[in-house]
Amino acid sequence: MWGNNDTANNNSEVMFRASIDGGQTYADKVNLSNSTGSNSTDFDVEATIDNVIVSWWETNQTSSEPVIVFSGDRGATFEPILRLASNGTISGW
């Protein structure tokens, strides 16, 4: 996972590539943040055998908001971005 300066949108993005064979090969890169009008910074990743959780901050000129995405299939697909500040607490966890 890495940050990337998207020259087309003139902002920073969170990029991700998964490997399920110990780093011998990698899947295509995925832009997890894919945001326009804000910078995606201060990212972090936590992973188990099957689960990947990625968090970062979406920051623009007027606000900063923490966000998170989850994958239950080793990073092959990700759920939609969850905006933590807007959605409040998550129940059931």
Secondary structure, DSSP 8 states (H G I E B T S, - for coil): -EEEEETTTTEEEEEE---SSTTSS----EESS--SSSEEEEEEEEE-SS-EEEEEEEE-SS-EEEEEEEESSTTSS----EEHHHH---TT-
